[in-house]
């Protein structure tokens, strides 16, 4: 059981101080999570702290490889709606 930070990470430092198991560390070119330390906040919080604060959609994956904060989760705009709105804007 461990989360993973992928290359979409922008090194904003929001997640590292919140990790109860201190599993998040700075690496090049983005932060990483030590799978031996990561508990996905089980026993500490009901919600994974790194994903709850991460400003980048899709930057953190769960142990099944699924995005913890998928596209649209931060803006509340479903990806399909966003694409159609952007297409309309480009057409103007």
Legacy VTK file of the C-alpha trace (Angstrom):
# vtk DataFile Version 3.0
C-alpha trace
ASCII
DATASET POLYDATA
POINTS 92 float
0.000 0.000 0.000
1.716 3.167 -1.211
0.981 6.266 -3.220
3.203 7.473 -6.047
4.000 10.990 -7.238
4.569 11.149 -10.994
6.303 13.636 -13.289
3.318 16.013 -13.342
4.533 17.196 -9.908
5.741 20.815 -9.954
7.684 20.701 -6.664
5.374 23.144 -4.901
6.203 21.698 -1.451
2.526 21.554 -0.412
2.489 17.820 0.296
5.777 17.069 2.067
5.031 18.781 5.404
1.600 17.094 5.636
2.792 13.486 5.308
2.303 11.796 8.699
4.849 9.082 7.881
7.405 11.448 6.326
7.406 9.325 3.175
7.609 12.262 0.735
11.046 13.500 -0.223
12.556 15.898 -2.725
14.190 14.248 -5.701
15.062 15.290 -9.204
13.057 16.354 -11.144
10.048 16.023 -8.794
9.045 14.801 -5.341
8.797 11.072 -4.697
7.140 8.859 -2.108
9.093 6.148 -0.309
6.835 3.082 -0.691
8.341 1.513 2.436
7.132 4.453 4.547
3.844 5.371 2.831
0.713 4.133 4.604
-1.721 6.152 2.452
-2.495 7.896 5.778
-4.304 4.766 6.997
-4.758 5.047 10.743
-3.886 8.746 10.768
-6.456 10.406 8.477
-9.549 9.377 6.515
-8.177 11.146 3.428
-4.675 10.974 1.987
-3.065 14.232 3.017
-0.751 14.670 0.014
-3.591 14.237 -2.466
-5.908 16.496 -0.482
-3.481 19.428 -0.816
-1.892 18.717 -4.220
-2.755 21.498 -6.707
-1.944 19.337 -9.744
-4.656 16.994 -10.995
-3.352 13.507 -11.727
0.049 13.996 -10.076
-0.524 11.361 -7.385
-1.446 7.743 -8.070
-2.795 5.171 -5.624
-1.406 1.648 -5.247
-3.557 0.493 -8.194
-2.091 3.192 -10.467
-5.287 5.266 -10.488
-5.149 9.060 -10.144
-6.086 10.074 -6.618
-7.104 13.548 -7.794
-8.191 12.985 -11.428
-8.894 15.641 -14.037
-11.827 17.814 -13.000
-11.501 16.994 -9.318
-10.008 20.358 -8.408
-12.009 22.577 -10.729
-15.251 20.650 -10.504
-15.464 20.776 -14.301
-15.753 17.352 -15.951
-12.986 16.822 -18.556
-15.530 16.383 -21.379
-17.192 19.707 -20.560
-13.811 21.444 -20.304
-12.794 20.131 -23.742
-16.019 21.307 -25.376
-15.726 24.765 -23.786
-12.089 25.079 -24.904
-13.040 24.006 -28.439
-15.753 26.673 -28.487
-13.294 29.327 -27.283
-10.729 28.338 -29.940
-13.411 28.556 -32.638
-14.135 32.223 -31.852
LINES 1 93
92 0 1 2 3 4 5 6 7 8 9 10 11 12 13 14 15 16 17 18 19 20 21 22 23 24 25 26 27 28 29 30 31 32 33 34 35 36 37 38 39 40 41 42 43 44 45 46 47 48 49 50 51 52 53 54 55 56 57 58 59 60 61 62 63 64 65 66 67 68 69 70 71 72 73 74 75 76 77 78 79 80 81 82 83 84 85 86 87 88 89 90 91
